Amino acid sequence: MAKEVTNKPSFEEFLNCFPPVELPFTLGEDTHMLFSKENDPIPGAIIAEYILPLEGEEETDEVTEYIACFALPASKNYHAIVYWKAGLLNYEYKLFTFDTRGNLIAEKVIAGTTYDGMELTQTMAAIQEDLLLYLVSGQSQLVKEEYTAANSTANRFQITEEGKIVEL
């Protein structure tokens, strides 16, 4: 019996789309433009095999775009990658951790911009050398066109040695 040949990309090929980043690093509103210039586009086969299942989707649409951002420093217990997802009125930097066999451990939207028709929310993330993540979000109503600091929130997260993302 002949062996079936598939062109399924490996988990290693998926990880190779995400170059390592030097920490500390800050993700802001326009950081994705740097990644789109510096990093190769994610191949369609890798999007279909790895990213769409992470997103709970079966196929891509004409308005959604994915940009490989970076991999966090290597760990013996897990892999951590960040990509940017652009959709209609929603731009997100997403952090995912996987065990060494490619199984999902944790996921978190760590930065981005969303608009719900009334309120614009922008979140920035600072990732430190010790894998502490500082997320600061601000909301404004576009009708008022003014930012109020009282509408801001700040959160701290850490990636544990097991690859979990926990709030501190």
Backbone torsions as a table, in degrees:
resi	resn	phi	psi	omega
1	MET	NA	132.0	-178.9
2	ALA	-74.4	142.5	179.1
3	LYS	-76.7	133.5	-179.8
4	GLU	-72.8	132.9	179.9
5	VAL	-99.4	127.7	177.1
6	THR	-124.3	155.5	176.8
7	ASN	-106.7	27.4	-180.0
8	LYS	-65.6	122.9	178.4
9	PRO	-68.6	147.1	-179.7
10	SER	-80.9	163.0	175.9
11	PHE	-60.7	-36.5	177.7
12	GLU	-61.9	-40.7	177.3
13	GLU	-63.9	-38.7	175.5
14	PHE	-59.8	-51.2	-178.8
15	LEU	-61.6	-33.5	-178.6
16	ASN	-66.7	-14.0	176.5
17	CYS	-71.6	-15.6	-172.4
18	PHE	-114.3	99.1	-179.9
19	PRO	-67.9	151.8	178.9
20	PRO	-66.2	150.2	178.6
21	VAL	-115.5	148.1	175.4
22	GLU	-91.5	128.2	-178.6
23	LEU	-95.8	150.4	5.8
24	PRO	-76.9	158.2	-178.2
25	PHE	-145.5	141.6	178.9
26	THR	-118.2	132.6	175.3
27	LEU	-101.6	119.6	178.8
28	GLY	-118.2	-169.2	-174.8
29	GLU	-58.8	-40.2	-173.7
30	ASP	-111.9	11.9	-176.9
31	THR	-60.4	-29.6	-179.0
32	HIS	-58.6	-27.3	179.6
33	MET	-65.1	-36.7	175.2
34	LEU	-60.9	-46.5	-178.7
35	PHE	-66.2	-37.0	-179.2
36	SER	-67.8	-26.9	177.2
37	LYS	-82.2	-39.8	-172.4
38	GLU	-86.1	-32.3	-174.1
39	ASN	-103.2	148.5	175.1
40	ASP	-67.5	149.4	174.8
41	PRO	-60.6	149.0	177.3
42	ILE	-74.2	124.5	179.2
43	PRO	-60.2	145.5	-179.1
44	GLY	-55.6	-38.2	-179.9
45	ALA	-64.8	-34.6	179.2
46	ILE	-74.2	-39.4	175.1
47	ILE	-58.5	-47.7	-178.3
48	ALA	-64.1	-40.1	-174.4
49	GLU	-81.3	-35.4	-171.8
50	TYR	-117.4	-44.7	-173.7
51	ILE	-78.8	-46.2	-179.3
52	LEU	-58.2	-42.1	175.4
53	PRO	-62.2	-34.8	176.5
54	LEU	-64.3	-33.0	-178.7
55	GLU	-86.3	-5.3	-177.4
56	GLY	71.2	28.2	-178.7
57	GLU	-118.9	155.9	-180.0
58	GLU	-102.7	-25.4	179.2
59	GLU	-149.8	159.9	179.9
60	THR	-79.6	158.4	173.4
61	ASP	-117.9	174.6	-174.1
62	GLU	-77.5	-10.6	-178.2
63	VAL	-106.5	-7.7	-177.1
64	THR	-98.8	135.2	179.9
65	GLU	-129.6	145.4	177.1
66	TYR	-123.6	134.6	176.4
67	ILE	-127.0	126.6	174.9
68	ALA	-69.2	127.9	179.7
69	CYS	-99.7	-73.0	-176.1
70	PHE	-163.7	168.0	170.5
71	ALA	-110.0	140.0	174.6
72	LEU	-75.4	161.2	-178.3
73	PRO	-50.3	142.9	-174.6
74	ALA	-60.1	146.1	175.0
75	SER	-130.1	150.6	178.0
76	LYS	-73.7	-17.7	-174.9
77	ASN	-101.2	-22.2	-175.1
78	TYR	-158.6	167.4	172.4
79	HIS	-115.5	142.6	178.1
80	ALA	-131.6	127.4	-179.8
81	ILE	-129.9	157.9	175.7
82	VAL	-129.8	132.5	169.8
83	TYR	-130.5	162.7	-179.9
84	TRP	-105.8	130.7	177.5
85	LYS	-117.7	122.9	177.3
86	ALA	-111.2	123.6	175.4
87	GLY	-130.9	-171.1	-179.5
88	LEU	-68.4	115.0	179.0
89	LEU	60.1	23.9	-176.1
90	ASN	-152.1	116.8	178.2
91	TYR	-125.1	122.3	-173.2
92	GLU	-132.9	138.8	166.3
93	TYR	-96.1	122.6	-175.5
94	LYS	-116.5	130.8	178.1
95	LEU	-103.0	130.8	177.4
96	PHE	-129.2	139.9	172.0
97	THR	-118.5	143.3	-178.7
98	PHE	-132.1	147.6	172.7
99	ASP	-73.2	177.7	-174.5
100	THR	-68.6	-12.7	176.9
101	ARG	-97.8	0.9	177.2
102	GLY	95.3	7.8	178.2
103	ASN	-83.2	136.6	-179.6
104	LEU	-64.4	130.6	174.8
105	ILE	-101.0	-52.4	-175.3
106	ALA	-153.1	159.7	175.7
107	GLU	-147.1	150.6	-178.5
108	LYS	-159.8	133.8	168.7
109	VAL	-76.9	121.6	-173.9
110	ILE	-110.6	-13.3	178.5
111	ALA	-163.7	166.8	176.3
112	GLY	144.6	-170.2	-179.4
113	THR	-137.0	132.0	175.1
114	THR	-131.5	150.6	176.2
115	TYR	-136.0	124.3	-177.1
116	ASP	-104.2	14.0	-178.8
117	GLY	99.8	-22.8	179.3
118	MET	-123.2	-39.5	-170.8
119	GLU	-128.5	135.7	175.8
120	LEU	-99.2	128.0	177.8
121	THR	-119.0	127.4	176.8
122	GLN	-121.8	135.0	-179.6
123	THR	-127.6	133.2	174.1
124	MET	-113.5	151.8	179.1
125	ALA	-130.5	136.4	172.2
126	ALA	-115.6	124.8	-179.2
127	ILE	-109.4	122.1	-176.9
128	GLN	-93.5	168.4	-179.4
129	GLU	-58.5	-33.1	-178.9
130	ASP	-86.8	15.5	179.6
131	LEU	62.9	28.5	167.4
132	LEU	-82.1	136.5	178.5
133	LEU	-116.6	125.9	176.3
134	TYR	-108.2	118.1	-179.4
135	LEU	-112.4	126.6	178.1
136	VAL	-123.1	124.9	-178.9
137	SER	-118.1	141.6	175.3
138	GLY	-131.5	142.9	179.8
139	GLN	-119.8	146.2	172.6
140	SER	-148.7	149.9	174.3
141	GLN	-94.3	123.9	-174.5
142	LEU	-64.5	-24.8	179.7
143	VAL	-64.4	-40.8	179.7
144	LYS	-76.8	-30.3	-177.1
145	GLU	57.6	33.9	175.5
146	GLU	-136.7	145.5	-179.7
147	TYR	-97.5	135.0	177.4
148	THR	-117.8	120.8	-177.8
149	ALA	-59.5	-28.7	179.8
150	ALA	-63.6	-18.8	178.7
151	ASN	-89.0	6.9	-179.1
152	SER	-93.1	151.3	175.1
153	THR	-132.4	152.3	176.7
154	ALA	-132.0	135.2	179.2
155	ASN	-134.9	152.1	176.0
156	ARG	-120.7	137.2	176.6
157	PHE	-132.8	160.3	174.1
158	GLN	-139.8	145.0	172.3
159	ILE	-90.7	120.7	-177.8
160	THR	-78.0	172.1	178.0
161	GLU	-63.9	-19.1	178.0
162	GLU	-91.3	-3.0	179.4
163	GLY	91.0	7.4	177.1
164	LYS	-80.8	151.6	177.0
165	ILE	-108.4	111.7	-174.5
166	VAL	-118.6	144.1	176.3
167	GLU	-82.7	138.8	-180.0
168	LEU	-102.9	NA	NA
